[in-house]
């Protein structure tokens, strides 16, 4: 089946967080929202069909999971990433950060230290603080072409008079810089964590969205030693645009950690039943849609990266290896972060994510979501180019 990813879908009638400020179906010149990390694509037809069938039968009481749901998740990991996941390792949450907070609370005690590699997805900070833990930063380094983990700095965090960090939070692929960590990088990371008996929580929400020729390595495939010290979280939310169905899953191989996690989860809601129906349909029959979507994202990113670097100086950006998010360096505009965001919104009618929300190292940047029809990407570039021209920079 051929899908049309350039179709403009009016999302306002369904209270889309991204589009709620727009007063009409999108027309050229309107406020152009490209922040929140969901796509503007209708999901794959098998998921739509599964949801329609459930809605049309008319009863929405308590339901148990289908017997084929867990095997669908297992097959997704084994067929795409080469990781054999046992059925009892898997549990469902209402969102990846819901699962992250729960397993972080199972792995730590209040006062423990948690390593965050900044700049990174903002809830990493709030989840750590809300669990009563201390944040220890291990800033990533930019080598002129891409961001890298600072392994020397990371190792140093385990020495000295302070208590050793208990957990490292990993974003893989990385939100917002778009890095897809190489196997060599992940091996080096795991060797340090194993050496210092440090747990790992890996947010792999974007693991299906990578550029052509790029391979994502799930942390579970790195061997039994790290497998017993970690939890992996993901969902169909970013891949298949299912975030509003409030369903994610977590994989915890270690029985002791899993038991603590389950005790913490008592009284807390798991994934939404409709979300599970859609997830299973996508993981069973959605690969064709995913391949077409990734090709569309690749094309959008190639266009915008080239346009930013050739037509929108002094803005700069690098091609992300994964995600549908673009991390744009705006330092050359010589604007404070508040003035930068005000200029984008009020002068250009562009809504992007404020880089400072991603923590230290994010100021001077914006995050742009290109999971939309190409005409919106083209218009965003046109507005940036025209706006910079009016600034008359010297």
Phi and psi in degrees as a GROMACS rama.xvg file:
@    title "Ramachandran Plot"
@    xaxis  label "Phi"
@    yaxis  label "Psi"
@TYPE xy
-94.9905  125.352  UNK-2
-102.725  147.898  UNK-3
-107.247  102.006  UNK-4
-88.034  0.751911  UNK-5
-100.915  6.7484  UNK-6
-74.7079  130.1  UNK-7
-83.9175  111.87  UNK-8
-96.2324  129.33  UNK-9
-80.6798  105.518  UNK-10
-95.2111  -4.01533  UNK-11
-62.4896  -40.7014  UNK-12
-60.1499  -18.4505  UNK-13
-107.34  20.1354  UNK-14
59.2149  41.7737  UNK-15
-57.4058  126.423  UNK-16
-58.2299  -35.8398  UNK-17
-70.2695  -37.1861  UNK-18
-106.954  3.22822  UNK-19
-64.9692  -21.8367  UNK-20
-82.7094  -9.56105  UNK-21
-84.3094  137.91  UNK-22
-94.5405  -3.98993  UNK-23
-155.208  164.921  UNK-24
-55.2383  140.972  UNK-25
-55.9728  132.156  UNK-26
-133.103  153.965  UNK-27
-54.3926  131.784  UNK-28
99.9583  -15.9445  UNK-29
-69.2464  166.812  UNK-30
-53.507  129.318  UNK-31
-111.374  102.998  UNK-32
-91.5378  121.485  UNK-33
-136.044  45.8331  UNK-34
-104.513  -78.0857  UNK-35
-49.0814  136.747  UNK-36
-82.6624  63.515  UNK-37
-127.889  162.606  UNK-38
-96.2951  166.912  UNK-39
-100.879  25.0122  UNK-40
-102.074  138.51  UNK-41
-63.8893  138.15  UNK-42
-70.5093  179.789  UNK-43
-68.724  149.504  UNK-44
-58.8927  -39.6546  UNK-45
-57.5807  -36.4944  UNK-46
-69.2684  -42.5531  UNK-47
-60.0671  -43.8931  UNK-48
-62.8345  -41.5362  UNK-49
-64.422  -41.5509  UNK-50
-69.4052  -40.2502  UNK-51
-59.0781  -44.908  UNK-52
-61.8197  -40.2042  UNK-53
-68.303  -44.8502  UNK-54
-62.8033  -42.8519  UNK-55
-70.5067  -21.3933  UNK-56
-76.2421  -19.1207  UNK-57
90.1489  -10.3807  UNK-58
-112.247  132.217  UNK-59
-128.582  41.3738  UNK-60
-80.2413  -168.113  UNK-61
-62.4855  138.536  UNK-62
-134.5  151.959  UNK-63
-99.7431  157.011  UNK-64
-66.9884  147.702  UNK-65
-66.9091  153.721  UNK-66
-69.57  -13.5405  UNK-67
-100.507  -1.01628  UNK-68
-67.8445  -55.6795  UNK-69
-59.8442  -45.9756  UNK-70
-58.1827  -32.0278  UNK-71
-65.2378  -41.4732  UNK-72
-66.9627  -43.343  UNK-73
-58.7378  -45.1504  UNK-74
-65.3256  -35.3349  UNK-75
-61.0617  -44.7473  UNK-76
-67.5823  -43.5493  UNK-77
-71.1658  -42.886  UNK-78
-75.6126  -32.6247  UNK-79
-97.8257  -29.7097  UNK-80
-128.002  -1.19086  UNK-81
69.7069  25.7262  UNK-82
-112.996  122.827  UNK-83
-86.1467  111.89  UNK-84
-104.654  127.283  UNK-85
-76.2072  148.18  UNK-86
-59.4193  -40.0306  UNK-87
-78.014  -2.30058  UNK-88
-78.7265  -16.7576  UNK-89
-97.6338  134.898  UNK-90
-139.745  158.469  UNK-91
-110.793  143.912  UNK-92
-128.699  173.344  UNK-93
-84.182  -3.35507  UNK-94
177.305  157.472  UNK-95
-60.0526  -39.6946  UNK-96
-72.2385  -25.311  UNK-97
-62.5113  -47.33  UNK-98
-65.8845  -37.8885  UNK-99
-61.4109  -47.4707  UNK-100
-61.2026  -40.3708  UNK-101
-66.5379  -47.0701  UNK-102
-74.8343  -29.9764  UNK-103
-63.0634  -40.4328  UNK-104
-67.8429  -28.9207  UNK-105
-75.9906  -28.6885  UNK-106
-89.3556  -15.1147  UNK-107
-129.187  168.925  UNK-108
-118.636  151.365  UNK-109
-51.9839  134.474  UNK-110
99.4453  -16.2393  UNK-111
-67.7274  160.924  UNK-112
-104.217  142.102  UNK-113
-126.856  131.495  UNK-114
-88.0428  130.157  UNK-115
-124.061  131.793  UNK-116
-99.4681  101.143  UNK-117
-94.7137  158.982  UNK-118
-73.0525  150.164  UNK-119
-158.485  170.108  UNK-120
-44.908  122.092  UNK-121
-53.6143  -38.8987  UNK-122
-62.4599  -14.465  UNK-123
-56.958  -41.6266  UNK-124
-70.0759  -48.2609  UNK-125
-66.8844  -38.2705  UNK-126
-61.9595  -40.8582  UNK-127
-65.6689  -45.5524  UNK-128
-64.1735  -42.3497  UNK-129
-67.7156  -22.3615  UNK-130
-84.0583  -1.65129  UNK-131
84.895  11.0129  UNK-132
-95.6417  162.675  UNK-133
-95.8458  140.104  UNK-134
-89.2373  128.683  UNK-135
-117.316  120.825  UNK-136
-89.2205  137.919  UNK-137
-125.334  82.0208  UNK-138
-58.5691  139.36  UNK-139
-74.1951  157.95  UNK-140
-109.625  141.221  UNK-141
-103.165  122.323  UNK-142
-95.5639  12.8276  UNK-143
99.1805  -19.7337  UNK-144
-125.537  -30.3916  UNK-145
-162.268  164.353  UNK-146
-83.5579  148.345  UNK-147
-136.051  152.614  UNK-148
-72.1758  141.826  UNK-149
-93.7247  90.5766  UNK-150
-69.6448  -34.3392  UNK-151
-64.3526  -46.0286  UNK-152
-63.9244  -40.5777  UNK-153
-58.8839  -48.0168  UNK-154
-61.9711  -36.3964  UNK-155
-65.655  -22.0005  UNK-156
-68.0838  -16.3276  UNK-157
-93.6208  2.2632  UNK-158
-116.508  165.14  UNK-159
105.253  -172.558  UNK-160
-80.1556  -18.3053  UNK-161
-73.182  153.152  UNK-162
-60.7938  145.894  UNK-163
-62.0918  139.875  UNK-164
-58.7709  143.757  UNK-165
-94.1812  -31.2611  UNK-166
-142.996  146.033  UNK-167
-115.148  130.387  UNK-168
-94.3452  122.235  UNK-169
-112.762  135.957  UNK-170
-108.676  114.446  UNK-171
-146.643  109.874  UNK-172
-59.7409  158.534  UNK-173
-82.5125  129.877  UNK-174
-108.797  104.765  UNK-175
-124.533  1.30579  UNK-176
-81.7513  -14.1678  UNK-177
82.1474  9.45532  UNK-178
-67.5859  137.279  UNK-179
-110.334  112.007  UNK-180
-66.985  134.99  UNK-181
-72.6743  162.066  UNK-182
-60.8418  -38.3125  UNK-183
-63.8102  -42.3933  UNK-184
-63.5328  -43.1722  UNK-185
-68.2702  -35.7001  UNK-186
-63.222  -42.138  UNK-187
-64.7692  -41.2546  UNK-188
-61.4802  -48.4167  UNK-189
-64.462  -35.4649  UNK-190
-63.4229  -38.1063  UNK-191
-68.6455  -43.9926  UNK-192
-66.4204  -41.6254  UNK-193
-64.4112  -43.3414  UNK-194
-56.6627  -38.5084  UNK-195
-105.434  14.2842  UNK-196
51.4  50.308  UNK-197
-107.509  134.599  UNK-198
-74.827  161.319  UNK-199
-131.073  133.132  UNK-200
-118.633  118.292  UNK-201
-110.533  114.157  UNK-202
-87.3114  105.995  UNK-203
-114.032  37.1014  UNK-204
-55.8488  -35.9075  UNK-205
-98.1334  20.0219  UNK-206
-67.3685  -15.591  UNK-207
-89.764  -11.6554  UNK-208
-106.85  88.0711  UNK-209
-132.032  158.121  UNK-210
-70.7821  157.701  UNK-211
-56.6986  128.995  UNK-212
88.7314  -5.87562  UNK-213
-98.3695  139.958  UNK-214
-117.405  130.033  UNK-215
-88.853  136.565  UNK-216
-112.234  111.849  UNK-217
-68.7748  146.419  UNK-218
-62.4809  -25.8586  UNK-219
-65.4723  -17.7023  UNK-220
-89.1766  3.01081  UNK-221
-88.4363  6.14025  UNK-222
115.181  161.769  UNK-223
-66.5116  -28.4314  UNK-224
-65.8043  -48.7004  UNK-225
-73.8441  -30.6073  UNK-226
-55.5969  -36.9022  UNK-227
-83.7735  0.243375  UNK-228
-119.164  18.7698  UNK-229
-144.214  168.523  UNK-230
-135.553  140.395  UNK-231
-115.56  134.164  UNK-232
-122.618  140.248  UNK-233
-159.747  -171.565  UNK-234
-172.917  173.356  UNK-235
-91.3708  3.71741  UNK-236
-59.454  -53.3473  UNK-237
-76.066  -43.0487  UNK-238
-60.3023  -51.1513  UNK-239
-111.455  12.5932  UNK-240
57.8128  55.916  UNK-241
-115.762  13.8469  UNK-242
-57.1947  -35.3609  UNK-243
-67.5823  -12.4732  UNK-244
-87.1428  -1.85287  UNK-245
53.5513  54.4112  UNK-246
-138.505  127.171  UNK-247
-140.86  177.482  UNK-248
-141.249  159.138  UNK-249
-130.752  144.307  UNK-250
-118.213  119.31  UNK-251
-127.037  99.2923  UNK-252
-71.0695  -30.2565  UNK-253
-77.8349  121.674  UNK-254
-63.7182  -38.9928  UNK-255
-67.0832  -45.164  UNK-256
-63.8018  -41.2212  UNK-257
-61.8546  -39.6345  UNK-258
-66.6091  -42.4631  UNK-259
-63.4762  -41.2704  UNK-260
-60.2339  -45.5646  UNK-261
-65.0368  -36.355  UNK-262
-65.185  -40.1816  UNK-263
-65.1707  -31.0727  UNK-264
-80.8  -7.92423  UNK-265
-56.9993  125.637  UNK-266
87.7468  -3.39513  UNK-267
-103.244  143.44  UNK-268
-73.1749  145.63  UNK-269
-92.075  -157.905  UNK-270
-68.6139  155.126  UNK-271
-72.468  139.68  UNK-272
-61.6544  -41.1879  UNK-273
-65.944  -34.8022  UNK-274
-63.3678  -37.8791  UNK-275
-68.284  -39.3078  UNK-276
-59.7657  -45.8656  UNK-277
-66.348  -41.9714  UNK-278
-59.3389  -47.4979  UNK-279
-62.2837  -41.2496  UNK-280
-62.8769  -41.5135  UNK-281
-66.3515  -44.6475  UNK-282
-71.4453  -19.6183  UNK-283
-90.9505  -42.0432  UNK-284
-132.85  19.9027  UNK-285
-106.227  6.7157  UNK-286
-64.3032  -40.107  UNK-287
-60.577  -45.5032  UNK-288
-58.8559  -45.9746  UNK-289
-60.527  -43.6869  UNK-290
-61.7898  -41.6129  UNK-291
-68.0996  -39.5342  UNK-292
-63.5165  -44.2022  UNK-293
-62.3178  -38.4608  UNK-294
-63.4396  -39.1002  UNK-295
-65.83  -44.7188  UNK-296
-60.581  -44.7153  UNK-297
-54.9269  -46.0285  UNK-298
-64.409  -44.3827  UNK-299
-60.5652  -43.8074  UNK-300
-67.3458  -42.6631  UNK-301
-58.0228  -42.847  UNK-302
-63.115  -50.2827  UNK-303
-71.4227  -40.0364  UNK-304
-60.882  -46.1185  UNK-305
-63.3593  -43.4594  UNK-306
-66.2392  -41.5546  UNK-307
-60.894  -45.2563  UNK-308
-78.2884  -18.5777  UNK-309
-110.103  -24.1191  UNK-310
-119.631  -12.07  UNK-311
-122.145  30.8576  UNK-312
-57.8841  140.348  UNK-313
-93.9122  13.3357  UNK-314
-63.6155  148.509  UNK-315
-141.64  147.921  UNK-316
-158.064  162.068  UNK-317
-116.071  153.447  UNK-318
-66.9258  119.22  UNK-319
-69.3798  143.033  UNK-320
-79.9597  -22.5467  UNK-321
-149.516  173.327  UNK-322
72.9786  174.728  UNK-323
-111.219  29.2745  UNK-324
-112.153  139.968  UNK-325
-117.317  129.374  UNK-326
-103.766  107.093  UNK-327
-107.841  128.006  UNK-328
-84.5071  116.748  UNK-329
-110.573  13.2464  UNK-330
-57.9875  -32.8896  UNK-331
-63.2516  -18.211  UNK-332
-75.0652  -15.495  UNK-333
55.8693  41.7708  UNK-334
-110.34  146.558  UNK-335
-65.3343  160.152  UNK-336
-60.0308  -45.4767  UNK-337
-59.2977  -40.9079  UNK-338
-68.4445  -35.5995  UNK-339
-61.8813  -49.3792  UNK-340
-68.0577  -34.5352  UNK-341
-66.3495  -43.066  UNK-342
-60.4754  -45.6625  UNK-343
-61.2103  -45.4327  UNK-344
-74.9053  -52.5164  UNK-345
-81.2817  -36.4447  UNK-346
-89.136  -37.1619  UNK-347
-108.653  -7.92137  UNK-348
58.0146  40.9375  UNK-349
-116.309  130.784  UNK-350
-111.004  107.476  UNK-351
-119.897  169.396  UNK-352
-81.471  138.638  UNK-353
-75.3301  119.195  UNK-354
-61.1798  -27.2064  UNK-355
-65.6936  -21.3013  UNK-356
-66.7447  -16.7223  UNK-357
-89.6769  8.47932  UNK-358
93.6791  -175.188  UNK-359
-51.9985  130.444  UNK-360
98.4707  -7.27019  UNK-361
-96.8239  -15.1789  UNK-362
-66.0171  137.516  UNK-363
93.6061  -0.929201  UNK-364
-118.57  159.993  UNK-365
-130.262  152.619  UNK-366
-112.007  129.106  UNK-367
-121.119  132.476  UNK-368
-97.3349  118.09  UNK-369
-104.883  17.8087  UNK-370
-82.5084  73.4173  UNK-371
-158.949  173.679  UNK-372
-60.3539  148.388  UNK-373
-60.2724  -31.1787  UNK-374
-63.1971  -29.1167  UNK-375
-73.3408  -37.9511  UNK-376
-63.1888  -45.1157  UNK-377
-61.7142  -41.7697  UNK-378
-67.7807  -38.2293  UNK-379
-59.6755  -43.1402  UNK-380
-63.7477  -43.8307  UNK-381
-59.6298  -40.9716  UNK-382
-67.9358  -41.4815  UNK-383
-62.2634  -46.1157  UNK-384
-61.2428  -46.7448  UNK-385
-66.2582  -39.634  UNK-386
-65.4634  -40.5776  UNK-387
-67.449  -37.5872  UNK-388
-60.2952  -39.4894  UNK-389
-69.3913  -25.3718  UNK-390
-67.525  -23.0716  UNK-391
53.8741  52.4554  UNK-392
-68.9826  145.494  UNK-393
